[in-house]
Amino acid sequence: MLRDPRPPTLAPALPPTGQSWRALTPVVPRTGLWWPVLACFALAAVSLLEPSAPTYDPWAWIIWGREVMHLDLDTVSGPSWKPLPVMLTAPFSLLGNDAAPALWLVVARAGSLGALVVTYRLGARLAGVAAGLLAGLLLLASPWLVRNALLGNSEGLLILFVVWSVERHVAGREGQAFALGIAAGMLRPEVWPFLGLYALWLLWQDRGRLAWLAGGLALIPLLWLLPELWGSGDLWRASERANTPNPNSAAFADRPAVAVLGNWALLLTPPAWIGLAAGLVLGLRAGARRVGPAGGIALLAVAWLVLVAVMTEAGYSGNQRYLLAPTALLYVVGAAGLVRLAGVLMRDGPGRIAAAALAVLAIAGSVIWAADRMPFMLRDVRFQARVAQNLDVAIDDAGGRAALVRCGRPFTNRYLVQLVAWKLRLHGEQVLLQPEGRAVMLRARHALGARAEPPEDSLASAPSRRLAAKTSHWRIETACGG
């Protein structure tokens, strides 16, 4: 297993002179709980001062939260159901149409910030404070973490629960690790097989755990399947939706598994690759008879990547987002590998210069990697937020929500369906992708570099076609008939 039975202060590589390099020595991190939680939520709340709006999947969870509270759940269209987000967006919906999206964004962004904290904790347990800080830097410098956090996706929360679960196991807190694994299992189905194996191991260790292990595992099918039965009449709707990937999915590649692994290779930064290679070489040189915590974490991450690749071969979408949690785990292992390599180099005078150079290159490489990719990503996120905010203006200019709904069925850009459904207070399935009879077209670009959709001439043949509103981001046309 991943846990290291040795006391943290006895793990590797101090210089043979006996000099104490405490930053390179595994430690029990003392971050506490409440101060990091409060800091993460405070920073997440402050981030709303920038233009902010959720993206496609989060808008669906926010809609479903509102529908749950009105006992009118409709999951026929939209992304796959996820229990954990809706458990939060349901009570948020009681606070109003403006508060619910903002509160979800705060939670999602706080989760991403919390992921940095637990990544530090796990890195420090493996190879000292330096490894913890470097692991956090590698994660922070990844544009995909920042992008998903700003758009309100659940990947930051997933990384938080997965890495924290592993950290709790390494610390010997199996009950806490299992509970955090349940939370992760409410966000991604790839967690389920690993959680099931972990439950079997815990049961093998102590048969007295059967009741709470079974109860925890039972929550997963209940909260994933029964709401789908309520909202769509189909227990397996979420699985069928995941098996209907978008056109740009890796599932349509000639070799889907190879495409998934190729996409994953682009996620890791160069310093992380170097650290993974260093950790592997040092582990082989040590000739250890057992797989230590770092090796166990690496195997867990690789198994997760293989699982996603196999699922993509079976027709599931294989989105790059599904690979982020194992990538975060490999960042921790890579940071530990870099720090252990530095520990080896520091055994003599010239080696200390090489170790210092390695540290500078690792930090500079992460910063350069982020600086090359972040600016466009931040502009794109800001653009998407303004598209969402400008829709309110367009709807008002067109006569208001009631007038548009009375006119006909709305249709819009496929990536903006959930946003339009939220703003017009409709079910997701009530917003179409093309006109049917009396219709209202809401046309916009969903992202920088994308073209505006639906096509501008979608209502060209409608005799009652009328331009109802045109704003900086939206064009609304109506064909009400009569």
TORVEXDO-595774 format. One record per residue (C-alpha): residue number from 1; x, y, z. Coordinates in Angstrom, 1 decimal. Example, Ala and Ser with C-alpha at 12.3 -4.5 7.8 and 13.67 -1.06 7.14 Angstrom:
BEGIN
+-----+--------+--------+--------+
: num :     xx :     yy :     zz :
+-----+--------+--------+--------+
:   1 :   12.3 :   -4.5 :    7.8 :
:   2 :   13.7 :   -1.1 :    7.1 :
+-----+--------+--------+--------+
This chain:
BEGIN
+-----+--------+--------+--------+
: num :     xx :     yy :     zz :
+-----+--------+--------+--------+
:   1 :    0.0 :    0.0 :    0.0 :
:   2 :    0.9 :    3.7 :   -0.1 :
:   3 :    1.6 :    4.1 :    3.6 :
:   4 :    5.2 :    4.4 :    4.8 :
:   5 :    5.6 :    2.6 :    8.2 :
:   6 :    8.8 :    4.5 :    9.0 :
:   7 :    8.7 :    7.7 :   11.1 :
:   8 :    8.9 :   10.7 :    8.8 :
:   9 :   12.2 :   11.9 :   10.1 :
:  10 :   13.9 :    8.6 :    9.2 :
:  11 :   13.1 :    8.7 :    5.4 :
:  12 :   15.8 :    9.5 :    2.8 :
:  13 :   18.5 :   11.2 :    1.8 :
:  14 :   20.5 :   13.4 :    4.2 :
:  15 :   24.1 :   14.3 :    3.2 :
:  16 :   26.5 :   11.8 :    4.7 :
:  17 :   28.2 :   14.5 :    6.7 :
:  18 :   25.2 :   14.5 :    9.0 :
:  19 :   24.3 :   18.0 :    8.1 :
:  20 :   20.5 :   18.4 :    8.5 :
:  21 :   18.8 :   19.6 :    5.3 :
:  22 :   15.4 :   19.9 :    6.9 :
:  23 :   13.6 :   21.1 :    3.7 :
:  24 :   14.5 :   17.8 :    2.0 :
:  25 :   13.4 :   15.6 :    4.9 :
:  26 :    9.9 :   14.2 :    5.0 :
:  27 :    7.8 :   15.9 :    7.6 :
:  28 :    4.3 :   15.7 :    9.1 :
:  29 :    2.8 :   19.0 :    7.7 :
:  30 :    1.1 :   21.3 :   10.2 :
:  31 :   -1.2 :   23.4 :    8.1 :
:  32 :   -4.3 :   22.9 :   10.3 :
:  33 :   -7.8 :   22.8 :    8.9 :
:  34 :   -9.9 :   25.8 :    9.5 :
:  35 :   -7.4 :   28.6 :    8.5 :
:  36 :   -6.7 :   27.1 :    5.1 :
:  37 :  -10.5 :   26.5 :    4.6 :
:  38 :  -11.3 :   30.1 :    5.5 :
:  39 :   -8.5 :   31.4 :    3.4 :
:  40 :   -9.5 :   29.4 :    0.3 :
:  41 :  -13.1 :   30.5 :    0.5 :
:  42 :  -12.1 :   34.2 :    1.1 :
:  43 :   -9.8 :   34.2 :   -1.9 :
:  44 :  -12.4 :   32.5 :   -4.0 :
:  45 :  -15.0 :   35.1 :   -3.0 :
:  46 :  -12.6 :   37.9 :   -3.9 :
:  47 :  -12.0 :   36.4 :   -7.3 :
:  48 :  -15.6 :   37.2 :   -8.2 :
:  49 :  -14.5 :   40.8 :   -8.5 :
:  50 :  -13.3 :   39.8 :  -12.0 :
:  51 :  -15.9 :   39.0 :  -14.7 :
:  52 :  -17.0 :   35.5 :  -13.7 :
:  53 :  -19.5 :   32.9 :  -15.0 :
:  54 :  -19.8 :   29.2 :  -15.0 :
:  55 :  -19.4 :   27.1 :  -18.2 :
:  56 :  -21.6 :   24.4 :  -19.7 :
:  57 :  -21.6 :   21.6 :  -17.1 :
:  58 :  -21.8 :   23.9 :  -14.1 :
:  59 :  -24.8 :   25.7 :  -15.5 :
:  60 :  -26.6 :   22.3 :  -15.8 :
:  61 :  -25.8 :   21.5 :  -12.2 :
:  62 :  -27.1 :   24.9 :  -11.1 :
:  63 :  -30.3 :   24.4 :  -13.2 :
:  64 :  -30.8 :   20.9 :  -11.7 :
:  65 :  -30.3 :   22.3 :   -8.2 :
:  66 :  -33.1 :   24.8 :   -8.8 :
:  67 :  -35.3 :   22.0 :  -10.2 :
:  68 :  -34.6 :   19.7 :   -7.3 :
:  69 :  -35.9 :   22.4 :   -4.9 :
:  70 :  -39.0 :   22.8 :   -7.0 :
:  71 :  -39.5 :   19.0 :   -7.3 :
:  72 :  -39.3 :   19.3 :  -11.0 :
:  73 :  -36.0 :   17.7 :  -12.0 :
:  74 :  -35.4 :   17.2 :  -15.7 :
:  75 :  -32.1 :   15.6 :  -16.7 :
:  76 :  -33.1 :   14.4 :  -20.2 :
:  77 :  -30.5 :   16.7 :  -21.8 :
:  78 :  -27.2 :   18.2 :  -20.8 :
:  79 :  -24.1 :   16.6 :  -19.3 :
:  80 :  -23.9 :   13.6 :  -17.2 :
:  81 :  -25.4 :   13.8 :  -13.7 :
:  82 :  -23.0 :   14.4 :  -10.8 :
:  83 :  -24.4 :   14.1 :   -7.3 :
:  84 :  -22.0 :   16.3 :   -5.3 :
:  85 :  -22.4 :   19.6 :   -7.2 :
:  86 :  -26.2 :   19.3 :   -7.2 :
:  87 :  -26.2 :   18.6 :   -3.4 :
:  88 :  -24.7 :   22.1 :   -3.1 :
:  89 :  -26.5 :   24.0 :   -5.9 :
:  90 :  -29.9 :   22.9 :   -4.6 :
:  91 :  -29.7 :   24.9 :   -1.4 :
:  92 :  -27.9 :   27.7 :   -3.3 :
:  93 :  -30.9 :   28.1 :   -5.5 :
:  94 :  -33.0 :   29.3 :   -2.6 :
:  95 :  -30.9 :   32.5 :   -2.4 :
:  96 :  -31.8 :   33.8 :   -5.9 :
:  97 :  -30.8 :   33.6 :   -9.6 :
:  98 :  -27.7 :   35.8 :   -9.1 :
:  99 :  -26.5 :   34.2 :   -5.9 :
: 100 :  -26.7 :   30.5 :   -7.0 :
: 101 :  -24.1 :   30.7 :   -9.8 :
: 102 :  -21.8 :   33.0 :   -7.7 :
: 103 :  -21.9 :   30.6 :   -4.8 :
: 104 :  -21.1 :   27.6 :   -7.0 :
: 105 :  -18.1 :   29.5 :   -8.4 :
: 106 :  -16.9 :   30.2 :   -4.9 :
: 107 :  -17.1 :   26.5 :   -4.0 :
: 108 :  -15.4 :   25.4 :   -7.2 :
: 109 :  -12.6 :   27.9 :   -6.9 :
: 110 :  -12.1 :   27.3 :   -3.2 :
: 111 :  -11.8 :   23.6 :   -4.0 :
: 112 :   -9.0 :   24.3 :   -6.5 :
: 113 :   -7.2 :   26.4 :   -3.9 :
: 114 :   -7.7 :   23.6 :   -1.4 :
: 115 :   -6.1 :   21.3 :   -3.9 :
: 116 :   -2.9 :   23.3 :   -3.7 :
: 117 :   -2.9 :   23.0 :    0.1 :
: 118 :   -3.3 :   19.2 :    0.1 :
: 119 :   -0.8 :   18.8 :   -2.7 :
: 120 :    1.7 :   20.6 :   -0.5 :
: 121 :    0.8 :   18.3 :    2.4 :
: 122 :    1.3 :   15.1 :    0.4 :
: 123 :    4.5 :   16.4 :   -1.1 :
: 124 :    5.9 :   17.3 :    2.3 :
: 125 :    5.0 :   13.9 :    3.7 :
: 126 :    6.9 :   12.2 :    0.9 :
: 127 :   10.0 :   14.3 :    0.6 :
: 128 :    9.9 :   17.4 :    2.8 :
: 129 :    8.8 :   21.0 :    2.7 :
: 130 :   10.7 :   21.7 :   -0.5 :
: 131 :    8.8 :   18.8 :   -2.3 :
: 132 :    5.5 :   20.1 :   -0.9 :
: 133 :    6.1 :   23.6 :   -2.2 :
: 134 :    7.3 :   22.4 :   -5.5 :
: 135 :    4.3 :   20.1 :   -6.0 :
: 136 :    2.0 :   23.1 :   -5.2 :
: 137 :    3.9 :   25.2 :   -7.7 :
: 138 :    3.7 :   22.6 :  -10.4 :
: 139 :    0.0 :   22.4 :   -9.9 :
: 140 :   -0.6 :   26.1 :   -9.7 :
: 141 :    1.5 :   26.7 :  -12.9 :
: 142 :   -0.9 :   24.3 :  -14.8 :
: 143 :   -3.2 :   26.4 :  -16.9 :
: 144 :   -5.8 :   23.6 :  -16.8 :
: 145 :   -6.2 :   23.9 :  -13.1 :
: 146 :   -6.7 :   27.7 :  -13.3 :
: 147 :   -9.1 :   27.5 :  -16.2 :
: 148 :  -11.3 :   24.8 :  -14.7 :
: 149 :  -11.4 :   26.7 :  -11.4 :
: 150 :  -12.4 :   30.0 :  -13.1 :
: 151 :  -15.1 :   28.3 :  -15.2 :
: 152 :  -16.6 :   26.5 :  -12.2 :
: 153 :  -15.8 :   23.0 :  -13.3 :
: 154 :  -15.5 :   20.3 :  -10.6 :
: 155 :  -11.9 :   19.2 :  -11.4 :
: 156 :  -10.4 :   21.3 :   -8.6 :
: 157 :  -12.7 :   19.7 :   -6.1 :
: 158 :  -11.9 :   16.2 :   -7.5 :
: 159 :   -8.2 :   16.8 :   -7.1 :
: 160 :   -8.8 :   18.1 :   -3.6 :
: 161 :  -10.6 :   15.0 :   -2.5 :
: 162 :   -8.3 :   12.5 :   -4.4 :
: 163 :   -5.0 :   14.0 :   -3.2 :
: 164 :   -6.3 :   14.6 :    0.3 :
: 165 :   -7.6 :   11.0 :    0.5 :
: 166 :   -4.2 :    9.7 :   -0.5 :
: 167 :   -2.5 :   12.0 :    2.0 :
: 168 :   -4.8 :   10.8 :    4.8 :
: 169 :   -4.0 :    7.2 :    3.9 :
: 170 :   -0.2 :    7.9 :    4.0 :
: 171 :   -0.8 :    9.4 :    7.4 :
: 172 :   -2.6 :    6.3 :    8.6 :
: 173 :   -6.1 :    7.8 :    8.7 :
: 174 :   -7.9 :    5.2 :    6.7 :
: 175 :  -11.4 :    6.2 :    7.8 :
: 176 :  -10.8 :    9.8 :    6.7 :
: 177 :   -9.2 :    8.5 :    3.4 :
: 178 :  -12.3 :    6.4 :    2.7 :
: 179 :  -14.7 :    9.3 :    3.4 :
: 180 :  -12.8 :   11.6 :    1.1 :
: 181 :  -12.8 :    8.8 :   -1.5 :
: 182 :  -16.6 :    8.7 :   -1.3 :
: 183 :  -16.7 :   12.5 :   -2.0 :
: 184 :  -14.4 :   12.0 :   -5.0 :
: 185 :  -16.7 :    9.1 :   -6.2 :
: 186 :  -19.5 :   11.6 :   -6.2 :
: 187 :  -17.7 :   13.5 :   -8.9 :
: 188 :  -16.1 :   11.0 :  -11.3 :
: 189 :  -16.9 :    7.3 :  -12.0 :
: 190 :  -13.2 :    6.5 :  -12.5 :
: 191 :  -12.9 :    6.7 :   -8.7 :
: 192 :  -15.2 :    3.8 :   -8.1 :
: 193 :  -13.0 :    0.7 :   -8.9 :
: 194 :  -10.2 :    2.2 :   -6.8 :
: 195 :  -12.5 :    3.0 :   -4.0 :
: 196 :  -14.0 :   -0.5 :   -4.1 :
: 197 :  -10.5 :   -2.1 :   -3.9 :
: 198 :   -9.6 :    0.2 :   -1.0 :
: 199 :  -12.8 :   -0.8 :    0.8 :
: 200 :  -11.9 :   -4.5 :    0.4 :
: 201 :   -8.4 :   -3.8 :    1.8 :
: 202 :   -9.9 :   -2.0 :    4.8 :
: 203 :  -12.3 :   -4.8 :    5.4 :
: 204 :   -9.5 :   -7.4 :    5.2 :
: 205 :   -7.6 :   -5.3 :    7.8 :
: 206 :  -10.6 :   -5.2 :   10.1 :
: 207 :  -14.0 :   -7.0 :    9.6 :
: 208 :  -15.6 :   -4.7 :   12.1 :
: 209 :  -15.6 :   -2.0 :    9.4 :
: 210 :  -18.2 :   -3.8 :    7.3 :
: 211 :  -21.2 :   -1.7 :    8.3 :
: 212 :  -19.7 :    1.8 :    7.5 :
: 213 :  -17.8 :    0.6 :    4.4 :
: 214 :  -21.0 :   -0.9 :    3.0 :
: 215 :  -23.0 :    2.2 :    3.9 :
: 216 :  -20.5 :    4.5 :    2.3 :
: 217 :  -20.3 :    2.5 :   -0.9 :
: 218 :  -24.1 :    2.2 :   -1.1 :
: 219 :  -24.4 :    6.0 :   -1.3 :
: 220 :  -22.7 :    6.1 :   -4.7 :
: 221 :  -25.2 :    4.1 :   -6.8 :
: 222 :  -28.1 :    5.6 :   -4.9 :
: 223 :  -27.1 :    9.2 :   -5.5 :
: 224 :  -25.9 :    8.7 :   -9.1 :
: 225 :  -28.8 :    6.5 :  -10.4 :
: 226 :  -32.0 :    7.4 :   -8.5 :
: 227 :  -31.9 :   11.1 :   -9.5 :
: 228 :  -31.5 :   10.1 :  -13.1 :
: 229 :  -34.5 :    7.8 :  -12.8 :
: 230 :  -36.5 :   10.8 :  -11.4 :
: 231 :  -35.2 :   13.3 :  -13.9 :
: 232 :  -35.2 :   11.3 :  -17.1 :
: 233 :  -36.9 :    8.0 :  -16.4 :
: 234 :  -33.6 :    6.2 :  -17.3 :
: 235 :  -31.3 :    4.9 :  -14.6 :
: 236 :  -28.4 :    4.8 :  -17.1 :
: 237 :  -28.9 :    8.1 :  -18.8 :
: 238 :  -25.6 :    9.5 :  -17.4 :
: 239 :  -23.7 :    6.5 :  -18.8 :
: 240 :  -25.4 :    6.8 :  -22.2 :
: 241 :  -24.6 :   10.6 :  -22.3 :
: 242 :  -20.9 :    9.9 :  -21.5 :
: 243 :  -21.0 :    7.4 :  -24.4 :
: 244 :  -22.1 :   10.1 :  -26.8 :
: 245 :  -18.9 :   12.2 :  -27.0 :
: 246 :  -18.5 :   15.5 :  -28.7 :
: 247 :  -17.1 :   15.5 :  -32.2 :
: 248 :  -13.6 :   16.5 :  -31.1 :
: 249 :  -13.4 :   13.7 :  -28.6 :
: 250 :  -10.5 :   11.2 :  -28.4 :
: 251 :  -13.1 :    8.5 :  -28.8 :
: 252 :  -13.2 :    9.3 :  -32.6 :
: 253 :   -9.5 :    9.0 :  -33.1 :
: 254 :   -8.1 :    6.0 :  -35.0 :
: 255 :   -6.5 :    4.8 :  -31.8 :
: 256 :   -8.6 :    6.3 :  -28.9 :
: 257 :   -6.3 :    5.0 :  -26.2 :
: 258 :   -3.2 :    6.4 :  -27.8 :
: 259 :   -5.0 :    9.7 :  -28.3 :
: 260 :   -5.9 :    9.8 :  -24.6 :
: 261 :   -2.3 :    9.1 :  -23.5 :
: 262 :   -1.1 :   11.7 :  -26.0 :
: 263 :   -3.5 :   14.3 :  -24.5 :
: 264 :   -2.2 :   13.4 :  -21.1 :
: 265 :    1.4 :   13.8 :  -22.0 :
: 266 :    0.7 :   17.5 :  -22.9 :
: 267 :   -0.6 :   18.1 :  -19.4 :
: 268 :    2.6 :   17.4 :  -17.5 :
: 269 :    5.1 :   20.2 :  -17.4 :
: 270 :    8.8 :   19.6 :  -18.2 :
: 271 :   10.0 :   19.8 :  -14.6 :
: 272 :    7.4 :   17.2 :  -13.6 :
: 273 :    8.7 :   14.8 :  -16.3 :
: 274 :   12.3 :   15.3 :  -15.1 :
: 275 :   11.2 :   14.6 :  -11.5 :
: 276 :    9.3 :   11.4 :  -12.5 :
: 277 :   12.4 :   10.2 :  -14.4 :
: 278 :   14.7 :   11.1 :  -11.4 :
: 279 :   12.4 :    9.3 :   -9.0 :
: 280 :   12.3 :    6.2 :  -11.2 :
: 281 :   16.1 :    6.1 :  -11.6 :
: 282 :   16.7 :    6.6 :   -7.9 :
: 283 :   14.2 :    4.0 :   -7.0 :
: 284 :   15.8 :    1.4 :   -9.3 :
: 285 :   19.2 :    2.3 :   -8.0 :
: 286 :   18.1 :    1.8 :   -4.4 :
: 287 :   16.9 :   -1.7 :   -5.3 :
: 288 :   14.1 :   -1.5 :   -2.6 :
: 289 :   12.1 :   -4.7 :   -2.1 :
: 290 :    8.9 :   -2.9 :   -1.5 :
: 291 :    7.0 :   -0.1 :   -3.3 :
: 292 :    7.2 :    3.0 :   -1.1 :
: 293 :    4.5 :    5.7 :   -0.8 :
: 294 :    5.7 :    7.6 :   -3.9 :
: 295 :    5.8 :    4.4 :   -6.0 :
: 296 :    2.4 :    3.4 :   -4.9 :
: 297 :    1.0 :    6.9 :   -5.8 :
: 298 :    2.6 :    6.7 :   -9.2 :
: 299 :    1.1 :    3.2 :   -9.8 :
: 300 :   -2.3 :    4.5 :   -8.7 :
: 301 :   -2.1 :    7.4 :  -11.2 :
: 302 :   -0.9 :    5.2 :  -14.0 :
: 303 :   -3.8 :    2.7 :  -13.4 :
: 304 :   -6.2 :    5.6 :  -13.5 :
: 305 :   -4.8 :    6.8 :  -16.9 :
: 306 :   -5.0 :    3.2 :  -18.2 :
: 307 :   -8.7 :    3.0 :  -17.0 :
: 308 :   -9.6 :    6.2 :  -18.9 :
: 309 :   -7.8 :    4.9 :  -22.0 :
: 310 :   -9.7 :    1.6 :  -21.9 :
: 311 :  -13.0 :    3.5 :  -21.3 :
: 312 :  -12.3 :    5.7 :  -24.3 :
: 313 :  -11.7 :    2.6 :  -26.5 :
: 314 :  -15.2 :    1.4 :  -25.3 :
: 315 :  -16.7 :    4.6 :  -26.7 :
: 316 :  -16.6 :    7.0 :  -23.7 :
: 317 :  -15.5 :   10.6 :  -24.5 :
: 318 :  -12.0 :   10.5 :  -22.9 :
: 319 :  -11.9 :   14.2 :  -22.3 :
: 320 :   -8.6 :   15.7 :  -21.1 :
: 321 :  -10.4 :   16.8 :  -17.9 :
: 322 :  -10.8 :   13.2 :  -16.9 :
: 323 :   -7.0 :   12.9 :  -16.6 :
: 324 :   -6.4 :   15.8 :  -14.2 :
: 325 :   -6.6 :   14.0 :  -10.9 :
: 326 :   -3.9 :   11.4 :  -11.8 :
: 327 :   -1.8 :   14.2 :  -13.3 :
: 328 :   -1.9 :   16.0 :  -10.0 :
: 329 :   -0.8 :   12.9 :   -8.2 :
: 330 :    2.1 :   12.6 :  -10.6 :
: 331 :    3.0 :   16.2 :  -10.0 :
: 332 :    3.5 :   15.2 :   -6.3 :
: 333 :    5.6 :   12.2 :   -7.2 :
: 334 :    7.6 :   14.3 :   -9.7 :
: 335 :    8.3 :   17.0 :   -7.1 :
: 336 :    9.5 :   14.3 :   -4.6 :
: 337 :   11.7 :   12.9 :   -7.3 :
: 338 :   13.3 :   16.3 :   -8.0 :
: 339 :   13.9 :   16.9 :   -4.3 :
: 340 :   15.5 :   13.5 :   -3.8 :
: 341 :   17.7 :   14.1 :   -6.8 :
: 342 :   18.7 :   17.4 :   -5.1 :
: 343 :   19.5 :   15.5 :   -1.9 :
: 344 :   21.8 :   13.1 :   -3.8 :
: 345 :   23.6 :   16.0 :   -5.5 :
: 346 :   24.1 :   17.9 :   -2.3 :
: 347 :   26.4 :   15.2 :   -0.8 :
: 348 :   29.4 :   17.2 :   -2.0 :
: 349 :   30.4 :   20.7 :   -2.8 :
: 350 :   30.1 :   20.8 :   -6.6 :
: 351 :   26.8 :   18.8 :   -6.3 :
: 352 :   25.3 :   21.6 :   -4.2 :
: 353 :   25.8 :   24.0 :   -7.1 :
: 354 :   24.1 :   21.4 :   -9.4 :
: 355 :   21.2 :   21.1 :   -6.9 :
: 356 :   20.8 :   24.8 :   -6.7 :
: 357 :   20.7 :   25.0 :  -10.5 :
: 358 :   18.1 :   22.1 :  -10.6 :
: 359 :   15.9 :   24.1 :   -8.2 :
: 360 :   16.2 :   27.2 :  -10.3 :
: 361 :   15.4 :   25.3 :  -13.5 :
: 362 :   12.4 :   23.6 :  -11.9 :
: 363 :   10.9 :   26.9 :  -10.7 :
: 364 :   11.8 :   28.8 :  -13.8 :
: 365 :   10.4 :   26.0 :  -16.0 :
: 366 :    7.1 :   26.0 :  -14.2 :
: 367 :    6.8 :   29.8 :  -14.5 :
: 368 :    7.8 :   29.9 :  -18.2 :
: 369 :    5.3 :   27.1 :  -18.9 :
: 370 :    2.5 :   29.0 :  -17.2 :
: 371 :    3.5 :   32.4 :  -18.7 :
: 372 :    3.4 :   30.9 :  -22.2 :
: 373 :   -0.2 :   29.5 :  -21.8 :
: 374 :   -2.0 :   31.5 :  -19.2 :
: 375 :   -2.6 :   34.9 :  -21.0 :
: 376 :   -4.8 :   33.5 :  -23.8 :
: 377 :   -6.6 :   31.2 :  -21.3 :
: 378 :   -7.4 :   34.1 :  -19.0 :
: 379 :   -8.7 :   36.3 :  -21.9 :
: 380 :  -10.9 :   33.4 :  -23.1 :
: 381 :  -12.3 :   32.9 :  -19.6 :
: 382 :  -13.0 :   36.6 :  -19.3 :
: 383 :  -14.7 :   36.6 :  -22.7 :
: 384 :  -17.0 :   33.7 :  -21.7 :
: 385 :  -17.9 :   35.5 :  -18.5 :
: 386 :  -18.9 :   38.6 :  -20.5 :
: 387 :  -21.0 :   36.5 :  -22.9 :
: 388 :  -22.9 :   35.2 :  -20.0 :
: 389 :  -23.4 :   38.6 :  -18.4 :
: 390 :  -24.3 :   40.2 :  -21.7 :
: 391 :  -27.2 :   37.8 :  -22.2 :
: 392 :  -29.2 :   39.5 :  -19.5 :
: 393 :  -28.9 :   42.8 :  -21.5 :
: 394 :  -29.9 :   41.0 :  -24.8 :
: 395 :  -33.0 :   39.4 :  -23.2 :
: 396 :  -34.1 :   42.8 :  -21.7 :
: 397 :  -33.6 :   44.5 :  -25.1 :
: 398 :  -35.7 :   41.8 :  -26.8 :
: 399 :  -38.6 :   42.5 :  -24.5 :
: 400 :  -37.8 :   40.2 :  -21.6 :
: 401 :  -38.0 :   36.6 :  -20.7 :
: 402 :  -41.8 :   36.3 :  -20.9 :
: 403 :  -42.0 :   37.8 :  -24.4 :
: 404 :  -39.3 :   35.5 :  -25.8 :
: 405 :  -40.8 :   32.3 :  -24.2 :
: 406 :  -44.3 :   33.3 :  -25.4 :
: 407 :  -42.9 :   33.9 :  -28.9 :
: 408 :  -41.6 :   30.3 :  -29.5 :
: 409 :  -39.0 :   27.7 :  -28.8 :
: 410 :  -35.5 :   29.1 :  -28.2 :
: 411 :  -32.5 :   27.6 :  -30.0 :
: 412 :  -28.9 :   28.6 :  -29.6 :
: 413 :  -25.2 :   27.6 :  -29.8 :
: 414 :  -24.7 :   24.0 :  -28.5 :
: 415 :  -22.2 :   25.1 :  -25.9 :
: 416 :  -24.6 :   27.8 :  -24.6 :
: 417 :  -27.8 :   25.7 :  -24.2 :
: 418 :  -27.5 :   25.5 :  -20.4 :
: 419 :  -26.7 :   29.2 :  -20.0 :
: 420 :  -29.8 :   30.1 :  -22.1 :
: 421 :  -32.0 :   27.7 :  -20.1 :
: 422 :  -30.9 :   29.2 :  -16.8 :
: 423 :  -31.5 :   32.8 :  -18.0 :
: 424 :  -34.9 :   32.0 :  -19.5 :
: 425 :  -35.8 :   29.7 :  -16.5 :
: 426 :  -36.4 :   26.7 :  -18.7 :
: 427 :  -35.4 :   23.0 :  -18.6 :
: 428 :  -32.3 :   22.2 :  -20.6 :
: 429 :  -34.3 :   20.1 :  -23.0 :
: 430 :  -36.5 :   23.1 :  -23.8 :
: 431 :  -33.6 :   24.9 :  -25.5 :
: 432 :  -33.0 :   23.5 :  -29.0 :
: 433 :  -30.0 :   23.5 :  -31.4 :
: 434 :  -32.1 :   24.4 :  -34.5 :
: 435 :  -35.5 :   26.1 :  -35.1 :
: 436 :  -38.7 :   24.2 :  -34.9 :
: 437 :  -41.8 :   26.1 :  -35.9 :
: 438 :  -42.2 :   29.4 :  -34.0 :
: 439 :  -38.7 :   30.0 :  -32.8 :
: 440 :  -36.3 :   32.4 :  -31.1 :
: 441 :  -32.7 :   32.4 :  -32.1 :
: 442 :  -30.0 :   33.4 :  -29.6 :
: 443 :  -26.8 :   33.6 :  -31.5 :
: 444 :  -23.3 :   34.1 :  -30.0 :
: 445 :  -19.7 :   32.9 :  -29.8 :
: 446 :  -19.1 :   30.6 :  -26.9 :
: 447 :  -15.3 :   31.2 :  -26.7 :
: 448 :  -12.5 :   33.3 :  -28.2 :
: 449 :  -11.7 :   32.1 :  -31.7 :
: 450 :  -15.0 :   30.3 :  -32.1 :
: 451 :  -17.5 :   31.3 :  -34.7 :
: 452 :  -20.9 :   32.6 :  -33.8 :
: 453 :  -23.7 :   30.0 :  -33.8 :
: 454 :  -26.4 :   29.1 :  -34.9 :
: 455 :  -25.9 :   30.1 :  -38.5 :
: 456 :  -27.0 :   33.7 :  -39.2 :
: 457 :  -29.6 :   32.6 :  -41.8 :
: 458 :  -31.2 :   30.0 :  -39.5 :
: 459 :  -34.5 :   31.9 :  -39.7 :
: 460 :  -34.1 :   33.3 :  -43.2 :
: 461 :  -37.2 :   31.4 :  -44.5 :
: 462 :  -39.5 :   32.5 :  -41.7 :
: 463 :  -41.9 :   35.2 :  -43.0 :
: 464 :  -42.2 :   36.7 :  -39.5 :
: 465 :  -38.4 :   36.9 :  -38.9 :
: 466 :  -37.5 :   40.0 :  -36.8 :
: 467 :  -34.3 :   41.3 :  -35.2 :
: 468 :  -35.3 :   41.5 :  -31.5 :
: 469 :  -32.0 :   42.5 :  -30.0 :
: 470 :  -28.3 :   43.0 :  -31.0 :
: 471 :  -25.7 :   43.6 :  -28.3 :
: 472 :  -21.9 :   43.3 :  -28.1 :
: 473 :  -22.1 :   39.5 :  -27.8 :
: 474 :  -25.6 :   38.4 :  -28.8 :
: 475 :  -28.0 :   38.6 :  -31.7 :
: 476 :  -31.6 :   37.6 :  -30.9 :
: 477 :  -34.0 :   37.0 :  -33.8 :
: 478 :  -37.6 :   35.9 :  -33.5 :
: 479 :  -40.1 :   34.2 :  -35.7 :
: 480 :  -43.3 :   34.2 :  -33.7 :
: 481 :  -45.7 :   33.6 :  -36.6 :
: 482 :  -48.8 :   35.6 :  -37.1 :
+-----+--------+--------+--------+
